[in-house]
Amino acid sequence: MGMMGKLQDAQKKVEETKQRLNNVLIDEQSADGLLKVTVTANRQIRTIDINDELLSDKEQLEDYLILTLNKALDTAGAINEAELAAAAKDGMPNIPGMDLFK
């Protein structure tokens, strides 16, 4: 397979990985369990479960949402980057002096 074929193969593997990551779910919750979120490894929010106790304090709920969603999205981002880098590296042709993924 020529260089262009290998590059196309790498692109295909990256696209397949992106599709697969839509099904990788990350569950996160606040320390006390009053707020639970689920996001995909592609950083899309799937569910938010809010305990009724948080509904009486808007500012507290906002803080919970920010902290918990950021934690879930950080985890999703790390998984996403690692998986896409692995897919790209696996499909890239071996070009001397071009070690892009260390």
PyRosetta script that sets phi, psi and omega in degrees:
from pyrosetta import init, pose_from_sequence

init()
pose = pose_from_sequence("MGMMGKLQDAQKKVEETKQRLNNVLIDEQSADGLLKVTVTANRQIRTIDINDELLSDKEQLEDYLILTLNKALDTAGAINEAELAAAAKDGMPNIPGMDLFK")
pose.set_psi(1, 133.2)
pose.set_omega(1, -179.5)
pose.set_phi(2, -75.7)
pose.set_psi(2, 174.4)
pose.set_omega(2, -178.6)
pose.set_phi(3, -58.4)
pose.set_psi(3, -42.7)
pose.set_omega(3, -179.8)
pose.set_phi(4, -64.3)
pose.set_psi(4, -38.6)
pose.set_omega(4, 177.9)
pose.set_phi(5, -63.6)
pose.set_psi(5, -40.5)
pose.set_omega(5, 179.3)
pose.set_phi(6, -67.0)
pose.set_psi(6, -38.6)
pose.set_omega(6, 178.1)
pose.set_phi(7, -66.4)
pose.set_psi(7, -40.1)
pose.set_omega(7, 177.3)
pose.set_phi(8, -65.4)
pose.set_psi(8, -37.9)
pose.set_omega(8, 177.3)
pose.set_phi(9, -63.8)
pose.set_psi(9, -41.4)
pose.set_omega(9, 178.3)
pose.set_phi(10, -62.5)
pose.set_psi(10, -43.6)
pose.set_omega(10, 179.2)
pose.set_phi(11, -62.0)
pose.set_psi(11, -40.7)
pose.set_omega(11, 179.2)
pose.set_phi(12, -62.8)
pose.set_psi(12, -42.3)
pose.set_omega(12, 179.3)
pose.set_phi(13, -64.6)
pose.set_psi(13, -38.6)
pose.set_omega(13, 177.8)
pose.set_phi(14, -64.2)
pose.set_psi(14, -44.8)
pose.set_omega(14, 179.5)
pose.set_phi(15, -63.7)
pose.set_psi(15, -40.8)
pose.set_omega(15, 177.4)
pose.set_phi(16, -63.6)
pose.set_psi(16, -39.2)
pose.set_omega(16, 178.7)
pose.set_phi(17, -65.2)
pose.set_psi(17, -41.9)
pose.set_omega(17, 177.8)
pose.set_phi(18, -58.4)
pose.set_psi(18, -43.4)
pose.set_omega(18, 179.3)
pose.set_phi(19, -64.3)
pose.set_psi(19, -42.7)
pose.set_omega(19, -179.8)
pose.set_phi(20, -63.5)
pose.set_psi(20, -36.5)
pose.set_omega(20, -177.7)
pose.set_phi(21, -67.6)
pose.set_psi(21, -16.4)
pose.set_omega(21, 173.9)
pose.set_phi(22, -65.7)
pose.set_psi(22, -21.4)
pose.set_omega(22, -178.4)
pose.set_phi(23, -102.0)
pose.set_psi(23, -1.0)
pose.set_omega(23, 176.5)
pose.set_phi(24, -90.1)
pose.set_psi(24, 114.6)
pose.set_omega(24, -175.3)
pose.set_phi(25, -104.9)
pose.set_psi(25, 137.6)
pose.set_omega(25, 177.2)
pose.set_phi(26, -114.7)
pose.set_psi(26, 119.2)
pose.set_omega(26, 177.1)
pose.set_phi(27, -98.7)
pose.set_psi(27, 132.8)
pose.set_omega(27, 179.1)
pose.set_phi(28, -137.5)
pose.set_psi(28, 150.9)
pose.set_omega(28, 176.9)
pose.set_phi(29, -144.0)
pose.set_psi(29, 159.8)
pose.set_omega(29, 175.8)
pose.set_phi(30, -67.2)
pose.set_psi(30, 163.5)
pose.set_omega(30, -176.9)
pose.set_phi(31, -56.3)
pose.set_psi(31, -35.6)
pose.set_omega(31, -178.4)
pose.set_phi(32, -95.0)
pose.set_psi(32, 1.0)
pose.set_omega(32, 176.6)
pose.set_phi(33, 77.8)
pose.set_psi(33, 9.3)
pose.set_omega(33, -178.0)
pose.set_phi(34, -77.8)
pose.set_psi(34, -18.8)
pose.set_omega(34, 178.6)
pose.set_phi(35, -132.0)
pose.set_psi(35, 130.3)
pose.set_omega(35, 178.8)
pose.set_phi(36, -129.1)
pose.set_psi(36, 138.1)
pose.set_omega(36, 177.9)
pose.set_phi(37, -132.5)
pose.set_psi(37, 153.4)
pose.set_omega(37, 173.2)
pose.set_phi(38, -129.7)
pose.set_psi(38, 129.1)
pose.set_omega(38, 176.9)
pose.set_phi(39, -128.2)
pose.set_psi(39, 159.4)
pose.set_omega(39, 175.0)
pose.set_phi(40, -88.3)
pose.set_psi(40, 166.2)
pose.set_omega(40, 176.7)
pose.set_phi(41, -69.4)
pose.set_psi(41, -10.4)
pose.set_omega(41, 172.5)
pose.set_phi(42, -92.5)
pose.set_psi(42, 13.8)
pose.set_omega(42, 173.6)
pose.set_phi(43, 66.3)
pose.set_psi(43, 38.5)
pose.set_omega(43, 173.9)
pose.set_phi(44, -109.3)
pose.set_psi(44, 132.7)
pose.set_omega(44, 179.6)
pose.set_phi(45, -75.0)
pose.set_psi(45, 128.5)
pose.set_omega(45, 178.9)
pose.set_phi(46, -102.7)
pose.set_psi(46, -47.3)
pose.set_omega(46, -179.4)
pose.set_phi(47, -142.1)
pose.set_psi(47, 152.3)
pose.set_omega(47, 171.4)
pose.set_phi(48, -135.5)
pose.set_psi(48, 124.5)
pose.set_omega(48, 179.7)
pose.set_phi(49, -118.7)
pose.set_psi(49, 115.3)
pose.set_omega(49, -175.9)
pose.set_phi(50, -112.0)
pose.set_psi(50, 124.2)
pose.set_omega(50, 175.8)
pose.set_phi(51, -67.7)
pose.set_psi(51, 140.7)
pose.set_omega(51, -178.7)
pose.set_phi(52, -55.0)
pose.set_psi(52, -28.6)
pose.set_omega(52, -179.7)
pose.set_phi(53, -57.9)
pose.set_psi(53, -31.0)
pose.set_omega(53, -178.0)
pose.set_phi(54, -82.1)
pose.set_psi(54, -14.1)
pose.set_omega(54, -174.9)
pose.set_phi(55, -73.3)
pose.set_psi(55, -15.1)
pose.set_omega(55, -178.2)
pose.set_phi(56, -85.9)
pose.set_psi(56, -11.1)
pose.set_omega(56, -176.9)
pose.set_phi(57, -131.0)
pose.set_psi(57, 96.8)
pose.set_omega(57, -175.9)
pose.set_phi(58, -56.8)
pose.set_psi(58, -46.2)
pose.set_omega(58, -177.6)
pose.set_phi(59, -63.5)
pose.set_psi(59, -41.7)
pose.set_omega(59, 178.5)
pose.set_phi(60, -64.4)
pose.set_psi(60, -43.0)
pose.set_omega(60, 178.9)
pose.set_phi(61, -61.4)
pose.set_psi(61, -43.6)
pose.set_omega(61, 177.9)
pose.set_phi(62, -59.8)
pose.set_psi(62, -43.9)
pose.set_omega(62, 178.1)
pose.set_phi(63, -61.2)
pose.set_psi(63, -45.2)
pose.set_omega(63, 178.3)
pose.set_phi(64, -59.2)
pose.set_psi(64, -46.2)
pose.set_omega(64, -179.3)
pose.set_phi(65, -60.8)
pose.set_psi(65, -46.6)
pose.set_omega(65, -178.6)
pose.set_phi(66, -61.3)
pose.set_psi(66, -50.9)
pose.set_omega(66, -177.3)
pose.set_phi(67, -63.9)
pose.set_psi(67, -46.6)
pose.set_omega(67, -175.3)
pose.set_phi(68, -71.7)
pose.set_psi(68, -42.7)
pose.set_omega(68, 178.4)
pose.set_phi(69, -65.5)
pose.set_psi(69, -41.5)
pose.set_omega(69, 178.3)
pose.set_phi(70, -61.5)
pose.set_psi(70, -40.6)
pose.set_omega(70, 178.9)
pose.set_phi(71, -63.6)
pose.set_psi(71, -44.7)
pose.set_omega(71, 179.4)
pose.set_phi(72, -65.3)
pose.set_psi(72, -42.0)
pose.set_omega(72, -178.9)
pose.set_phi(73, -69.6)
pose.set_psi(73, -32.9)
pose.set_omega(73, 174.8)
pose.set_phi(74, -63.2)
pose.set_psi(74, -44.8)
pose.set_omega(74, 178.1)
pose.set_phi(75, -63.2)
pose.set_psi(75, -45.1)
pose.set_omega(75, 179.4)
pose.set_phi(76, -61.0)
pose.set_psi(76, -41.4)
pose.set_omega(76, 179.7)
pose.set_phi(77, -62.9)
pose.set_psi(77, -41.9)
pose.set_omega(77, 179.3)
pose.set_phi(78, -64.4)
pose.set_psi(78, -42.6)
pose.set_omega(78, 178.2)
pose.set_phi(79, -64.5)
pose.set_psi(79, -45.6)
pose.set_omega(79, -179.0)
pose.set_phi(80, -58.6)
pose.set_psi(80, -50.3)
pose.set_omega(80, -177.9)
pose.set_phi(81, -63.5)
pose.set_psi(81, -42.4)
pose.set_omega(81, -179.4)
pose.set_phi(82, -65.1)
pose.set_psi(82, -43.5)
pose.set_omega(82, -178.5)
pose.set_phi(83, -67.8)
pose.set_psi(83, -43.0)
pose.set_omega(83, -179.5)
pose.set_phi(84, -69.0)
pose.set_psi(84, -37.6)
pose.set_omega(84, 177.1)
pose.set_phi(85, -64.1)
pose.set_psi(85, -41.5)
pose.set_omega(85, 179.3)
pose.set_phi(86, -64.8)
pose.set_psi(86, -41.4)
pose.set_omega(86, 179.6)
pose.set_phi(87, -65.3)
pose.set_psi(87, -42.4)
pose.set_omega(87, -179.6)
pose.set_phi(88, -67.2)
pose.set_psi(88, -43.7)
pose.set_omega(88, -179.4)
pose.set_phi(89, -63.9)
pose.set_psi(89, -41.4)
pose.set_omega(89, -178.6)
pose.set_phi(90, -62.5)
pose.set_psi(90, -34.1)
pose.set_omega(90, -176.0)
pose.set_phi(91, -95.9)
pose.set_psi(91, -7.9)
pose.set_omega(91, -177.0)
pose.set_phi(92, -77.2)
pose.set_psi(92, 143.3)
pose.set_omega(92, 175.3)
pose.set_phi(93, -68.7)
pose.set_psi(93, 152.4)
pose.set_omega(93, 179.8)
pose.set_phi(94, -84.4)
pose.set_psi(94, 100.7)
pose.set_omega(94, -179.7)
pose.set_phi(95, -108.3)
pose.set_psi(95, 116.3)
pose.set_omega(95, -179.4)
pose.set_phi(96, -54.6)
pose.set_psi(96, 134.5)
pose.set_omega(96, 178.7)
pose.set_phi(97, 81.2)
pose.set_psi(97, 0.6)
pose.set_omega(97, -178.2)
pose.set_phi(98, -118.1)
pose.set_psi(98, 49.8)
pose.set_omega(98, -179.8)
pose.set_phi(99, -82.3)
pose.set_psi(99, 87.4)
pose.set_omega(99, -176.0)
pose.set_phi(100, -79.1)
pose.set_psi(100, -22.7)
pose.set_omega(100, -174.4)
pose.set_phi(101, -119.3)
pose.set_psi(101, 91.6)
pose.set_omega(101, 179.5)
pose.set_phi(102, -94.7)
pose.dump_pdb("model.pdb")
